[in-house]
């Protein structure tokens, strides 16, 4: 498969992609402790206003998370996640016209969110932490994002081979549950269980992951790899984020997951045009 071929992603009834335009997923963390924006949108009113703002700025998908996945994060129960998510999902009904994704690894949370109007499940463990999550997504006709992850960092691992094995397993779980390929996006998991060099390798070798036949989502927004390349706080990493995402798009990424939607949309549209030359 040509790594530059835009893959279609069916966000549960809304078909996206296939027209040479990179999709932008806007991040909304309704958490007190996410690494970049924890506590900024942990009230329903602030969360809804931010979701609407991201939509107006051009976000194609809104991704809502209620548990931090940053390194060293404090795990929360499914009930806590649901208590954080449901008021926001309820408040968004009729106010946003974009597909809503729920960022969770828990089957119970995914089921509650899908029943409340979400149409995409974004699982940072690719259905390998709670495989029953695949059955729930399939039952609701949801689309899914399956991410590569590792429990430990090992600089000796061939990270692309590791990703291929992991994501092939995730794809098998999804397909056995009845989720069609056009409703599956794969994510290399930048910053999750990887060294800086492995993260860079992932960005520069996306074509190998594209061989799995699904659209690719890349999320490097404000991540620590930028701070390892050049000293910077999370709020100072927009230029580095744009650089990584531009490289990812030029290497075949179909979607980018971002905090700064307005800037990301501009970068994506310019990069899309450069790919046409």
Secondary structure, DSSP 8 states (H G I E B T S, - for coil): --TTS---EE-SS-EE-SSS--EEEEEEE--S--TTTTTTS-SHHHHHHHHHHHHHTT-SEEEEESS--STT-----HHHHHHHHHHHHHHHTTT--SEEEEE-S-HHHHHHHHHTT--EEEETTTTSS-THHHHHHHHTT-EEEEE---SS--TTS-HHHHHHHHHHHHHHHHHHHT--GGGEEEE--TTSS--HHHHHHHHHTHHHHHTTSSEEEE--TT-HHHHHHS---GGG-HHHHHHHHHHHHHTT-SEEEES-HHHHHHHHHHHHHHHT-
